[in-house]
Structure formats: structure tokens, C-alpha cells
Amino acid sequence: MVDLFGRAGLLQEAYKFVENMPMEPDVIAWGSLLSSCKVYKNVDLAKVAAERLLLIEPNNSGAYSALANVYSSCGKWDDAAKIMEDGLHPQKDEIYKMMDKIWKEIKKMGFAPDTESVLHDLGVEVKDQILRYHSEKLAIAFGIISTPENTTLRIMKNLRVCNDCHNAIKFISKLVDREIIVRDATRFHHFKDGSCSCKDYW
């Protein structure tokens, strides 16, 4: 029901429905409302939905990500950046440090970030940072610091891998001399020694 109200743009009705449920609203109810807030760019209600969702599941990273997306879609870049910076992972500092190191090294190898793929009207340095910290890159950095050398890294993603990440992972596979398998929304990508099994067609 919450999803139906949300799809119709009836966000206040969706909120009232959740608030008046005979049982305690769960993660799915608040998550549905939060998703609808992104579509209709309702920041105030998104904050309420995210807060209530996080009371139930404090470590639900999807809620943070969804709220950051609402802020971004409304042009509230500072608020979105603050959520991104807060981070949830206990090894956050190590992961980001490793990603910074990898980023510098692959640039030396000839990698050029695809800043054109960042839609926001931002400076080149900010775009560079946004691309550097895409989720699959951070997952790879975590894999590198958490597994023995030469271990194959396996990453799963529910969306299509972006052009910048695809290109970066080719360079990373060569840099760290590891096979990296990324399962995105459309296929498996097997990265090894600087190339991908999809031959750059996906």
C-alpha cells in the first residue's frame, strides 16, 4: 500500500498510512516511503523515513545511501556529502586510504577518470572524488586489505557497472595482479591483467 501511494505521488497519504498501521511499521514500509521521496524530491519526509528506518536497523547502509541520493537529486550536495563522509564500516579509514593509494597508482599507469559521466555541475576535483569512491571501487579496496595476495576478488552490484568503474577495475586488476570478478545487473565481468571478459561491450 505504501508503495502504491508513493508511486502515485501521494506521499503524505503514504506517511499517514505507515503511521496508522495496526502493527509497528517495519524496514520495508519505511524503505518504500524513502524510495518514493527520492522520486518526488521530498527531503523533509525522506529524513523522517530514514530516521525511523535506522531506529529499526541502525546499520542499514541502504537507508544512508537512499537519503544521500534524495539530497543529491535536490541539489543539496553538502548534506549528501556529509552522509557519505559519516561512513558505517569499522575499517572505513583503511578502505579509503587504500582506495586513495590505488587511485594515484592507476593514474600513473595511464588511467583517466571519466568525469563526463558525473552529471552534477561540479568542479573537476569534486567529480574525481565522487568517481574514486564509487561502491565497487571501495569494495575492491576492502577486498585487497582483507584477503591474502593473489586471492580472486568477487564483487556483486545490483546496478550496471559504470564506464569509469569498468575502466578503473581493468587498471586495478593489472596493478594488484589479481583476478576481479564483478557481477552487475546484466552480466559477470572477469577482469584480469588489465582487460575484461566482456571486451568492453556490456
Buried (B, 14 or more C-beta within 10 A) or exposed (E): EBBEBBBEEBBEBBBEBBEEEEEEBEBEBBBBBBBBBBEBEBBEBBBBBBEBBBEBBEEBEBBBBBBBBBBBBBEBBEBBBEBBEEBEEEBBEBBBEBBBEBBEBBBEEEBEBBBEEBEEEBEEEBBBBBBBBBBBBBBBBBBBEEEEEEEEBEBEBEEEBBEBBBBBBBBBBBBBEBBBBBBBEEBEBBBBEEEBEBEEEB
